[in-house]
């Protein structure tokens, strides 16, 4: 491996959803000491870095994406001392820590928002957010037609200090997440303080939430066309306003004081040219590209998603990123059809992802082959469920706690049987304990392929070449090192190209690559 390249350029990041990873104090919710106690698992898996979903002070309306104090750790997760223990313990094992930061909005419990409410219409304190008078004869209609990403209007009307209904404020997400007005200079100044605060405490980088948000078009014009819950496209005025790039340049100039630190932005922008603008040399280091997380197990779709991601990053000569799932989009085992087949395909796709040049993100539980869980209505917590009028079940299905050990819920996740989301009985077969004892397990598989990718020079080089492949199959080769990845998305076994077999997601059948599986050759 080329040592002049930054550590993150081919890193395997492991995304920890802290509520669901491991609970140390028996309240049914995961916490940082729980994670620290389980770092063995990550060391064994061989990951380079953790991406920690939000752990700062929050009323948890959106499980931490509603931040009331960006420079302290929520007591639910163990407070600042637990965070310091985690950073020290992870670094001792050579694992980096990156954390989520949420610049687009604050919690409605943030002192700024509380001050804005108390100050009343026209007060300067309201300028940190988007307070507007309503439309209609009595201001009874929202200021524009924007929808919340979680469903319902993006505006909520407040009761003014005089007790009467008054202005409306903008929230692209939950009503507890008012959007910040980045035209106010103290928003950046405070964000800079937050970045430096964590960098000084040893954090190795940030995942920037809604990196394509923050900047709003002047006058907040109506959106044309309707928007679906949890989706948006490129002509949506709520996102991707060009002045966002000035904010990213500001962020980068701060982070550049810490040359090892990395920023990875959540950039839901489809057009490659516009997406790549975020990866200019003075903006983000990395940007999530979600194409692999949105497709079926289909050779043509996989090919196009990979080509598209490589083309998008090539525009700015940036590093590609790969991800099959996260806490928003649902788990790939289920997306690929669920059950035995879904799991086979998920393992195959893990090999595709890990064979590609760039940084890889593994979502906690992916290494165990966990599927989404069908949860009953009464346990759903994602604000999407309520805000969509019970038409969208939301993201809880992919946030169920990790099964560690034993034969029944809570599977060693917590001392309490009352976990924040219920765990399915049939996860007994998927616990870490069981998988560690089984050399054929999905965990053992991930451990092997991560190790091979890291250790073998065949995985060097930044480009890939597509080789001729049978129908419904794909074959690509790393241009530098020469590793070959074959994936069979068809119905029949296919012959393997010549070379030394270094890994396979499923046993070969008479020397051939079985359907729904992948292999690496050197
Ligand atoms: O998600 C932002 C976002 O735009 C997503 O909701 C996206 O529209 C959707 O996932 C597409 O399928 C981030 C966080 O990842 C999410 O968990 C938070 O709820 C949200 O920001 C608000 O902070």
Boltz pocket constraint, residues with backbone or C-beta under 6 A from the ligand:
constraints:
  - pocket:
      binder: B
      contacts: [[A, 62], [A, 65], [A, 66], [A, 102], [A, 149], [A, 173], [A, 209], [A, 210], [A, 230], [A, 231], [A, 232], [A, 266], [A, 268], [A, 327], [A, 328], [A, 329]]
      max_distance: 6.0
